[in-house]
């Protein structure tokens, strides 16, 4: 099990950053080792007291030795700069706001027939555990869950956008921000059947904020039906940081493949061990 933030970090770090770190760490180290051999052998033959007093006759360096010494200093400087860059990059990944509250949130998949058939029972059992404050399910919309692409038609124009299918309470659980309109009303069945939410990227593609999109009718080709836009969600990183935030449509549904669990505290171990 992993926290939602950890799943984002994995997407960001692997594989590109790991490859970069290995290349940065090993490459200069090998180069430094090679260029350090000749100058090191040279200075080993020099008496330090004579060198300090200026009387050493053995410290005579040709052009090649001067070049290797200069290269040593250059490589050391580059490695120092790269170390600072790597540290700052990791600090950035640790502190950047991804647009949702992932604190004390766990996500895991129900990607087998047994858990799929019994997902409602499993969700109720999880919610009954001491230390669990809320449980929801979704398919897509977070980094640890796949996201489908669906075809939408709005005012005669077609769009192929990423789609997340979520239980209505996941908006509250992840504290996604509504910038215009409203979220799903869990007490209204019409919201689940006829309503959708879109992110700011999708809204901007439709001319927002100049155009008012709340209540706009959207035709969903896969369902062969119309749904209305209830609200616009502030853009958040539902994929890794290295990807641009693409348009996203969130449809309310009663099913999902990933459980999203909000913990009452960071003491995950005691909660997860309750059923052992």
C-alpha positions as CSV (number, residue, x, y, z in Angstrom):
1,X,0.0,0.0,0.0
2,X,1.1,3.5,-0.7
3,X,-0.1,7.0,-0.1
4,X,-1.5,8.9,-3.1
5,X,1.4,11.4,-3.0
6,X,3.9,8.5,-3.1
7,X,2.2,7.2,-6.3
8,X,2.7,10.7,-7.9
9,X,6.4,10.7,-6.8
10,X,6.9,7.3,-8.4
11,X,5.4,8.5,-11.6
12,X,7.7,11.6,-11.6
13,X,10.9,9.9,-10.5
14,X,10.8,6.7,-12.5
15,X,12.3,6.2,-15.0
16,X,13.6,9.5,-16.3
17,X,14.9,11.0,-13.1
18,X,16.5,7.7,-12.0
19,X,18.3,7.4,-15.3
20,X,19.5,11.0,-15.0
21,X,20.7,10.6,-11.5
22,X,22.6,7.4,-12.3
23,X,24.2,9.1,-15.4
24,X,25.1,12.2,-13.4
25,X,26.5,10.3,-10.5
26,X,28.5,7.6,-12.4
27,X,29.7,9.6,-15.4
28,X,31.5,12.4,-13.7
29,X,32.9,9.9,-11.1
30,X,34.5,7.8,-13.8
31,X,35.8,10.8,-15.6
32,X,37.2,12.3,-12.4
33,X,39.0,9.0,-11.6
34,X,40.6,8.9,-15.0
35,X,41.8,12.5,-15.1
36,X,43.0,12.3,-11.4
37,X,45.5,9.5,-12.0
38,X,48.4,11.3,-13.6
39,X,48.3,14.5,-11.4
40,X,48.0,12.3,-8.3
41,X,51.1,10.2,-9.3
42,X,52.9,13.5,-10.0
43,X,52.2,15.0,-6.6
44,X,53.0,11.7,-4.8
45,X,56.6,12.1,-5.9
46,X,57.0,15.6,-4.5
47,X,58.3,16.3,-1.0
48,X,55.6,18.5,0.7
49,X,58.2,20.5,2.7
50,X,60.2,21.3,-0.4
51,X,57.1,22.2,-2.3
52,X,56.0,24.6,0.5
53,X,59.5,26.2,0.6
54,X,59.6,26.5,-3.1
55,X,62.7,24.4,-3.4
56,X,61.1,21.4,-5.1
57,X,62.7,20.4,-8.4
58,X,60.3,17.6,-9.1
59,X,57.2,19.7,-9.5
60,X,57.6,20.4,-13.2
61,X,54.3,20.0,-15.1
62,X,54.0,19.9,-18.8
63,X,51.0,21.0,-20.8
64,X,49.2,17.7,-20.5
65,X,49.5,17.7,-16.7
66,X,48.3,21.3,-16.5
67,X,45.3,20.3,-18.6
68,X,44.4,17.4,-16.4
69,X,44.6,19.5,-13.3
70,X,42.3,22.1,-14.8
71,X,39.9,19.4,-15.9
72,X,39.8,18.0,-12.4
73,X,38.7,21.4,-11.0
74,X,36.2,21.8,-13.8
75,X,34.6,18.3,-13.2
76,X,34.5,19.0,-9.4
77,X,32.7,22.3,-10.1
78,X,30.2,20.6,-12.4
79,X,29.5,17.9,-9.9
80,X,28.9,20.4,-7.2
81,X,26.4,22.3,-9.4
82,X,24.6,19.1,-10.4
83,X,24.3,18.0,-6.7
84,X,22.6,21.3,-5.9
85,X,20.2,21.0,-8.8
86,X,19.2,17.4,-7.9
87,X,18.6,18.4,-4.2
88,X,16.4,21.3,-5.3
89,X,14.5,19.1,-7.7
90,X,13.7,16.6,-5.0
91,X,12.6,19.5,-2.6
92,X,10.4,20.8,-5.4
93,X,8.7,17.4,-5.9
94,X,8.2,17.1,-2.1
95,X,6.6,20.5,-1.6
96,X,4.7,21.3,-4.9
97,X,0.9,21.6,-4.6
98,X,-0.7,18.9,-6.8
99,X,-4.1,20.5,-6.6
100,X,-5.8,18.1,-4.2
101,X,-5.4,17.1,-0.6
102,X,-3.5,13.8,-0.6
103,X,-2.7,13.9,3.1
104,X,-3.6,10.7,4.9
105,X,-5.1,9.2,1.7
106,X,-4.5,5.6,0.6
107,X,-5.3,4.2,-2.9
108,X,-5.4,0.5,-3.9
109,X,-6.9,-1.4,-6.8
110,X,-9.7,-4.0,-6.9
111,X,-8.5,-5.5,-10.1
112,X,-9.6,-9.1,-9.6
113,X,-12.9,-10.8,-10.0
114,X,-13.4,-11.5,-6.3
115,X,-12.8,-7.9,-5.1
116,X,-14.8,-6.5,-8.1
117,X,-17.9,-8.6,-7.3
118,X,-17.6,-7.7,-3.6
119,X,-16.5,-4.1,-3.8
120,X,-19.5,-2.7,-1.9
121,X,-18.9,-5.2,0.9
122,X,-15.2,-4.4,1.0
123,X,-15.8,-0.7,1.0
124,X,-18.2,-1.0,4.0
125,X,-15.8,-3.2,5.9
126,X,-13.0,-0.7,5.3
127,X,-15.2,2.2,6.4
128,X,-16.0,0.3,9.6
129,X,-12.4,0.1,10.6
130,X,-11.3,2.3,13.4
131,X,-9.2,5.2,12.0
132,X,-10.9,5.4,8.6
133,X,-12.9,8.6,8.1
134,X,-14.2,8.1,4.6
135,X,-14.1,5.6,1.6
136,X,-14.8,6.1,-2.0
137,X,-14.1,4.4,-5.4
138,X,-13.1,5.7,-8.8
139,X,-11.7,4.7,-12.1
140,X,-9.2,7.3,-13.3
141,X,-8.6,10.8,-12.1
142,X,-5.6,10.0,-9.9
143,X,-2.1,8.9,-10.7
144,X,-2.5,5.4,-9.3
145,X,-5.6,4.7,-11.4
146,X,-6.0,4.4,-15.2
147,X,-7.9,7.1,-17.0
148,X,-10.2,6.5,-20.0
149,X,-10.6,8.6,-23.1
150,X,-14.1,9.4,-24.2
151,X,-15.7,11.3,-27.1
152,X,-17.8,14.4,-26.3
153,X,-19.8,16.7,-28.5
154,X,-20.5,20.3,-27.5
155,X,-22.2,22.8,-29.7
156,X,-21.5,20.7,-32.8
157,X,-17.8,20.2,-32.0
158,X,-16.2,16.9,-31.1
159,X,-13.6,16.4,-28.3
160,X,-11.7,13.4,-27.1
161,X,-10.9,14.0,-23.4
162,X,-9.7,12.0,-20.5
163,X,-12.5,10.7,-18.3
164,X,-12.7,9.7,-14.7
165,X,-15.6,7.7,-13.3
166,X,-16.0,8.4,-9.6
167,X,-18.4,8.0,-6.7
168,X,-19.7,11.5,-5.8
169,X,-18.1,11.7,-2.4
170,X,-14.6,11.4,-3.8
171,X,-14.7,15.2,-4.7
172,X,-15.1,15.9,-1.0
173,X,-12.6,13.2,0.1
174,X,-9.8,14.6,-2.0
175,X,-10.9,18.2,-1.4
176,X,-11.0,19.1,-5.1
177,X,-11.8,22.8,-5.5
178,X,-14.8,24.0,-7.4
179,X,-14.0,27.3,-9.1
180,X,-17.5,27.7,-10.7
181,X,-20.8,26.0,-10.3
182,X,-21.1,23.2,-7.8
183,X,-20.1,19.6,-7.1
184,X,-22.3,16.5,-7.2
185,X,-25.2,16.5,-4.8
186,X,-25.1,13.0,-3.3
187,X,-28.8,13.2,-2.4
188,X,-29.9,13.9,-6.0
189,X,-30.0,10.9,-8.3
190,X,-30.3,13.2,-11.3
191,X,-26.7,14.5,-10.6
192,X,-25.3,11.0,-10.9
193,X,-27.4,10.2,-14.0
194,X,-27.2,13.5,-15.8
195,X,-24.4,15.6,-14.4
196,X,-20.6,16.0,-15.1
197,X,-17.7,18.1,-13.8
198,X,-14.9,19.4,-16.0
199,X,-11.5,20.7,-15.1
200,X,-10.3,24.2,-16.0
201,X,-8.3,22.9,-19.0
202,X,-11.4,21.5,-20.5
203,X,-13.4,24.6,-19.7
204,X,-10.8,26.9,-21.3
205,X,-11.0,24.7,-24.5
206,X,-14.7,25.6,-24.6
207,X,-14.1,29.4,-24.2
208,X,-14.3,29.7,-20.4
209,X,-14.3,32.1,-18.6
210,X,-15.7,34.3,-21.3
211,X,-18.4,31.7,-22.0
212,X,-20.7,30.5,-19.2
213,X,-20.6,26.7,-19.2
214,X,-22.7,25.9,-16.2
215,X,-25.7,24.0,-17.4
216,X,-24.3,23.4,-20.9
217,X,-25.5,20.2,-22.5
218,X,-22.8,17.7,-23.5
219,X,-23.3,14.7,-25.7
220,X,-21.4,11.6,-24.6
221,X,-20.9,9.3,-27.6
222,X,-20.0,6.2,-25.6
223,X,-23.3,6.4,-23.6
224,X,-25.4,7.9,-26.4
225,X,-26.8,10.4,-24.0
226,X,-26.6,14.0,-22.9
227,X,-25.3,15.3,-19.6
228,X,-25.1,18.8,-18.2
229,X,-22.0,20.5,-16.8
230,X,-22.6,21.1,-13.0
231,X,-19.3,22.7,-12.2
232,X,-15.7,23.4,-13.1
233,X,-12.9,21.9,-11.0
234,X,-9.6,23.6,-10.4
235,X,-6.9,22.0,-12.5
236,X,-5.0,19.3,-10.5
237,X,-2.3,16.8,-11.4
238,X,-4.2,13.6,-12.0
239,X,-1.1,12.2,-13.8
240,X,2.6,12.8,-13.1
241,X,4.2,16.3,-12.8
242,X,6.2,15.7,-16.1
243,X,2.9,15.7,-18.0
244,X,0.9,18.8,-18.9
245,X,-2.6,18.9,-17.3
246,X,-4.9,17.8,-20.0
247,X,-8.7,18.3,-20.2
248,X,-10.6,16.0,-17.8
249,X,-14.3,15.1,-17.5
250,X,-15.5,13.6,-14.2
251,X,-18.6,11.5,-14.4
252,X,-20.4,10.3,-11.3
253,X,-20.9,6.6,-11.2
254,X,-21.5,3.9,-8.5
255,X,-18.6,1.7,-9.6
256,X,-14.9,2.0,-9.8
257,X,-11.7,-0.1,-9.7
258,X,-9.7,1.8,-7.2
259,X,-10.5,2.3,-3.5
260,X,-9.7,5.7,-2.1
261,X,-9.5,5.7,1.7
262,X,-9.2,8.8,3.9
263,X,-7.5,8.0,7.2
264,X,-8.2,9.8,10.4
265,X,-4.5,9.9,11.3
266,X,-1.1,9.0,9.8
267,X,-1.0,5.8,11.8
268,X,-1.6,3.6,8.8
269,X,-0.1,0.5,10.2
270,X,-2.5,0.1,13.1
271,X,-5.5,0.5,10.7
272,X,-4.2,-1.9,8.1
273,X,-3.4,-4.5,10.7
274,X,-6.9,-4.6,12.1
275,X,-8.0,-7.4,9.7
276,X,-4.9,-9.5,10.0
